[in-house]
Amino acid sequence: MEGERGDFAAFYAQTKGPIFRAVLLAIGDYHQAEDAVSEAYVRALRHWRRLRHHPSPTAWVSGWH
C-alpha cells in the first residue's frame, strides 16, 4: 500500500500543473478549475490501485472536469 501511495504522490506532483492549466482553459474560472481538479484527484486516489495500470492515467484524471 505504501508503494501505491508513493506512486500516486509522484503522479500527482508530475501532472497537477498541466492538468490544472488545461482545466482552467476549458472552464475559464480559477476557483471552479481548482475544485474540479481536486475532485478529479480524489477520485483518482480512490481508484489508484487499478488506475495506476491504465495506459494513460493523466487522460483519465483530466476527463473528470
C-alpha positions in Angstrom: 0.0 0.0 0.0 2.8 2.4 0.8 4.3 1.9 -2.7 0.9 2.7 -4.2 0.7 6.0 -2.2 4.2 6.9 -3.3 3.3 6.2 -6.9 0.2 8.4 -6.6 2.2 11.2 -4.9 4.7 11.1 -7.8 1.9 11.0 -10.3 0.1 14.0 -8.7 3.3 16.1 -8.4 4.1 15.4 -12.1 0.7 16.0 -13.5 -1.2 18.5 -11.4 0.2 21.6 -13.1 -0.5 20.7 -16.7 -3.9 19.3 -15.8 -4.9 22.4 -13.8 -3.9 24.6 -16.7 -5.9 22.6 -19.2 -9.0 22.6 -17.0 -8.6 26.3 -16.3 -8.5 27.0 -20.0 -11.6 24.8 -20.5 -13.6 26.2 -17.6 -12.3 29.8 -17.6 -12.8 30.2 -13.8 -9.8 29.7 -11.4 -11.8 28.5 -8.4 -14.1 26.2 -10.4 -11.0 24.7 -12.0 -9.3 24.2 -8.6 -12.5 22.4 -7.4 -12.7 20.3 -10.5 -9.1 19.2 -10.4 -9.2 18.5 -6.7 -12.3 16.3 -7.2 -10.6 14.5 -10.1 -7.5 13.7 -8.0 -9.7 12.5 -5.1 -11.4 10.1 -7.5 -8.1 9.0 -8.9 -6.7 8.3 -5.5 -9.8 6.1 -4.7 -9.2 4.1 -7.9 -5.4 4.3 -7.9 -4.8 0.6 -7.4 -6.4 -0.1 -10.8 -5.8 3.3 -12.4 -2.0 3.1 -11.9 -2.1 0.4 -14.6 -4.2 2.4 -17.0 -2.5 3.3 -20.3 -3.0 7.0 -19.7 -3.9 7.9 -16.1 -3.4 11.6 -16.9 -6.1 11.4 -19.5 -8.4 9.6 -17.0 -7.9 12.4 -14.5 -8.3 15.2 -16.9 -11.5 13.7 -18.2 -13.3 14.3 -14.8 -13.6 18.1 -15.1 
